[in-house]
Amino acid sequence: MSSLDGRILVTGGAGFIGSALVWALNQRGHTDIVVTDILGTDEKWKNLVPLKFADYVDAGEFRRTLAQVASAHGRFSAVFHLGACSATTEKDAGYLADNNYGYTKELAAWSLAQGARFIYASSAATYGDGAQGMDDKSEDLSRLRPLNMYGYSKHLFDLHAQRVGWLSRIVGVKYFNVFGPNEDHKGDMRSLVNKAYQQILANGRVQLFRSHKPEFKDGEQLRDFLYVKDAVEMTLHFAEKATTAGGLFNLGSGQANTWLTLTRAIFAALGRDPQIDFVDMPEILRGKYQYFTQADVAKLVGSGYMRPMTPLTEAVRDYVQGYMAPAKKLGE
């Protein structure tokens, strides 16, 4: 039985993946959705404009009222907790610990108490530099060493959920390098596709970081790039079909591609010849930079996910031509 038959809560619902999830729910005919977020001063509110949902509640207000009266917002059949501070450069460790760890603990306990399906965003950043592997099947979470406080704040909740026995009853999804429509508001945290598109419009060229490891040539650092439309299909899979699955799941394409491959696909989508310049990586990033990520998606497939991944060049073309060039949001 689908967990999407009742009311649905999407935290971070105005954000990049959150708004894409609401769009995908709308595509399925679901509109009894409560969205929470912190709209702030950026323009992510624009992501909500084409979408259909029952109510919007400020995330801080939602958390406060929930702490006072557990039934304040009614009952939900599914909770997608995608709201978090996702800036890998955020320096306020206390804020990250409270927002990404403390609040997730509260929301998970509340969801489980009312029998709602709880699906939350963990992160591939919990894997650190990948030296301990990127295996979502291992039970030994304590071996992981995140490289930044954002990754650690996510790791803290994974550890907690395992320690108190929740992990078999909830799903934590570890998104790899997601890109696609509705990410315009993310500033420096936007994908290279978005940044490169703007660079090409401005001067016809794209800047990539030089490699500072001899085993990787410039531009041949590897990432698992995942189109946001695929990311939300994978996420919804755990509420629609794999409704009894529990634990941590890698969500990626399962294939590593170089920055050069990605950049050339952007130029191709614009009908231009590649013009690429290499620049030194800022010192602050060098010790925390991942040179290789690739999601092992065997566990996802094993849960029954059968939908084929969108090929990288096709995903880039859809994003560039369908959304960035005409300046459209999902749902428009």
C-alpha positions in Angstrom: 0.0 0.0 0.0 1.3 3.5 -0.9 2.2 5.9 1.9 1.0 8.7 -0.3 -2.7 8.1 0.2 -3.1 10.6 3.0 -1.7 14.0 3.8 2.0 14.5 2.9 4.5 16.7 4.7 7.5 18.0 2.7 10.0 20.0 4.8 12.4 22.1 2.7 9.6 22.1 0.1 10.6 25.4 -1.4 14.2 24.2 -1.9 15.8 22.5 -4.8 15.0 18.8 -4.3 12.0 19.6 -2.0 10.2 21.6 -4.7 11.1 19.0 -7.3 9.5 16.4 -5.0 6.3 18.4 -4.7 6.3 18.8 -8.5 6.6 15.0 -8.9 3.8 14.5 -6.4 1.6 16.9 -8.4 2.4 14.9 -11.5 0.9 11.9 -9.7 -2.2 13.9 -8.8 -1.3 14.6 -5.1 -2.1 18.0 -3.8 -2.9 17.4 -0.1 0.6 18.5 0.8 1.9 20.7 3.6 5.1 22.5 2.7 7.5 23.9 5.3 10.6 25.9 4.7 12.5 29.0 5.7 12.0 31.4 2.8 14.5 34.0 4.0 15.7 36.6 1.5 16.6 34.6 -1.5 14.2 33.7 -4.3 13.4 30.1 -3.7 9.8 31.1 -3.1 9.5 31.2 -6.9 9.9 27.5 -6.9 6.5 27.2 -5.1 4.5 29.4 -7.5 3.7 26.7 -10.1 3.1 24.0 -7.6 -0.1 22.8 -5.9 -0.2 22.2 -2.2 -2.7 22.6 0.7 -0.7 24.8 3.1 2.7 26.5 3.7 4.0 26.8 7.3 7.2 28.5 8.3 9.7 25.7 9.4 10.4 27.5 12.7 6.8 27.9 13.5 6.1 24.2 12.6 8.8 23.0 14.9 7.7 25.3 17.8 4.0 24.3 17.6 4.9 20.6 17.2 7.0 20.7 20.4 4.0 22.2 22.3 1.2 20.0 20.8 2.0 16.9 18.8 -1.3 17.0 17.0 -1.1 20.7 16.1 -0.7 20.0 12.4 -2.9 17.0 12.1 -1.9 13.5 10.8 0.2 12.6 7.9 0.7 9.4 6.0 4.2 10.4 4.7 6.9 12.8 5.8 9.7 13.8 3.5 12.2 15.6 5.6 14.4 17.4 3.1 14.8 20.7 5.0 18.3 21.3 6.2 21.2 23.7 6.0 23.0 22.1 3.0 25.9 24.6 2.8 29.1 22.5 3.0 31.0 25.7 3.9 28.7 26.7 6.8 30.9 27.5 9.8 28.3 27.6 12.6 28.6 24.1 14.0 26.0 24.7 16.7 23.4 25.8 14.2 24.1 22.8 12.0 23.9 20.4 14.9 20.5 21.8 16.0 19.0 22.3 12.5 20.3 19.1 10.8 20.5 16.8 13.8 18.3 18.0 16.6 15.2 18.8 14.5 15.5 15.6 12.5 15.4 13.6 15.8 12.3 15.5 16.8 10.5 15.0 13.5 11.5 11.3 13.2 10.1 10.5 16.7 6.9 12.4 15.9 6.5 10.7 12.5 7.0 7.2 14.0 4.6 7.9 16.9 1.8 8.7 14.4 2.6 5.9 12.0 3.8 8.1 9.1 6.3 6.9 6.6 9.5 8.9 7.4 12.0 9.5 4.6 14.8 11.9 5.2 17.8 13.3 3.4 21.1 11.9 4.8 24.0 12.8 2.6 26.8 11.4 0.5 28.9 13.9 2.4 28.8 11.4 5.3 31.2 9.3 3.4 34.0 11.9 3.6 36.8 11.4 1.1 35.6 7.9 0.3 38.6 6.1 1.9 36.1 4.0 3.9 34.1 3.3 0.8 30.6 4.6 -0.2 28.8 1.4 0.8 25.2 1.9 2.0 25.0 -1.8 2.9 27.6 -1.7 5.8 26.2 -1.7 9.3 29.4 -0.1 10.7 28.5 3.6 10.3 31.1 4.6 13.0 33.9 4.0 10.5 32.9 7.0 8.4 34.8 10.3 8.7 32.9 13.3 7.1 35.1 16.1 5.9 32.9 19.0 7.0 30.4 19.9 9.7 27.5 19.6 7.3 28.4 16.0 6.6 28.9 15.3 10.3 25.6 16.8 11.2 23.9 14.3 8.8 26.1 11.5 10.1 25.1 12.2 13.7 21.4 11.5 12.9 22.3 8.3 11.0 24.2 7.1 14.0 21.3 8.1 16.4 18.7 6.4 14.2 20.7 3.2 14.2 21.4 3.4 18.0 17.8 3.7 19.0 16.5 1.2 16.5 14.8 3.5 14.1 16.9 2.8 11.0 15.0 -0.4 10.1 11.7 1.5 10.1 12.7 4.7 8.3 14.7 5.5 5.1 17.7 7.9 4.9 18.6 8.8 1.3 22.1 9.8 0.4 21.9 12.0 -2.6 25.1 12.3 -4.7 25.7 15.3 -7.1 22.2 16.3 -7.9 21.5 19.0 -10.6 18.5 20.3 -12.4 15.7 22.9 -12.4 14.8 24.9 -9.3 18.4 25.3 -8.0 18.9 28.9 -9.0 18.6 30.2 -5.5 21.5 28.1 -4.1 24.3 30.6 -4.8 27.7 29.0 -4.6 26.0 25.6 -3.9 24.5 25.5 -7.3 25.6 22.7 -9.6 28.3 23.2 -12.2 25.6 22.9 -14.9 23.9 26.0 -13.6 27.1 27.9 -13.0 28.6 26.9 -16.3 25.5 28.0 -18.2 25.8 31.5 -16.7 29.5 31.6 -17.5 28.9 30.6 -21.1 26.2 33.3 -21.5 28.5 35.9 -19.9 31.8 35.2 -21.8 31.5 32.0 -23.8 33.9 30.1 -21.5 33.8 27.8 -18.4 36.2 27.7 -15.5 37.1 24.3 -13.9 39.3 23.6 -11.0 42.8 22.2 -11.7 43.6 18.9 -10.2 46.0 19.0 -7.2 46.5 15.2 -7.3 48.9 13.8 -9.9 46.7 10.7 -10.4 43.9 12.9 -11.8 44.4 15.1 -14.9 42.8 18.6 -14.9 39.0 18.3 -15.3 39.1 14.5 -14.9 38.1 14.5 -11.3 35.0 12.2 -11.1 31.5 12.7 -9.7 28.3 10.8 -9.8 25.9 13.3 -11.3 22.2 12.7 -10.7 19.4 14.5 -12.5 16.9 15.9 -10.0 14.0 14.2 -11.8 15.6 10.9 -11.2 16.4 11.8 -7.6 12.8 12.5 -6.7 11.6 9.3 -8.5 14.0 7.3 -6.3 12.8 9.1 -3.2 9.2 8.6 -3.9 9.9 4.9 -4.6 10.2 4.4 -0.8 6.8 5.8 -0.2 5.0 4.2 -3.1 6.5 0.7 -3.6 9.3 -0.1 -1.1 7.1 0.9 1.8 8.6 -1.5 4.3 12.2 -0.9 3.3 14.4 0.6 6.0 17.9 1.9 6.3 20.3 4.1 4.3 20.2 4.1 0.5 22.6 5.7 -2.0 20.8 7.7 -4.6 23.0 8.3 -7.6 23.3 7.4 -11.2 25.7 4.6 -10.3 28.2 6.0 -12.9 31.1 8.4 -12.3 31.7 11.0 -15.0 34.4 13.7 -15.3 33.8 17.4 -15.0 35.0 17.6 -18.6 32.3 15.2 -19.8 29.7 17.2 -18.0 31.0 20.6 -19.3 31.1 19.3 -22.9 27.5 18.2 -22.6 26.5 21.8 -21.5 28.3 23.3 -24.5 26.7 20.7 -26.8 23.2 21.5 -25.4 23.9 25.1 -26.4 25.2 24.2 -29.8 28.7 25.6 -29.0 32.2 24.4 -29.1 33.8 23.8 -25.6 36.0 26.6 -24.3 37.4 25.6 -20.9 39.9 27.3 -18.6 41.5 25.7 -15.6 42.0 27.7 -12.4 43.6 26.8 -9.1 41.3 25.4 -6.4 41.0 27.7 -3.4 43.2 26.6 -0.5 40.2 26.3 1.8 38.8 23.5 -0.4 41.9 21.5 -1.2 41.9 19.3 1.9 38.2 18.7 1.7 37.8 18.0 -2.0 36.4 14.7 -3.2 38.2 13.5 -6.3 36.0 10.5 -6.9 32.4 9.8 -6.0 30.3 7.0 -7.5 27.1 5.6 -5.9 26.8 1.9 -5.4 23.0 1.7 -6.2 22.7 -2.1 -5.8 20.7 -1.7 -2.6 18.3 0.7 -4.3 17.8 -1.7 -7.2 17.5 -4.5 -4.7 14.6 -2.7 -3.1 12.7 -3.0 -6.4 13.6 0.3 -8.1 13.5 -0.5 -11.8 13.3 2.9 -13.6 16.2 3.5 -15.9 18.6 6.4 -15.1 18.5 9.4 -17.4 21.7 9.5 -19.4 23.9 12.4 -18.5 23.9 14.1 -21.9 20.1 13.8 -22.1 19.6 15.1 -18.6 21.9 18.1 -19.3 20.0 18.9 -22.5 16.6 18.7 -20.8 17.8 21.1 -18.1 19.5 23.6 -20.3 17.0 23.7 -23.1 13.8 23.0 -21.1 14.4 25.1 -18.1 17.5 27.4 -18.0 17.2 28.8 -21.5 13.5 29.7 -21.2 13.9 30.6 -17.5 11.3 28.1 -16.4 10.6 26.3 -13.1 9.3 22.8 -12.7 5.6 22.9 -13.3 5.6 25.9 -15.6 
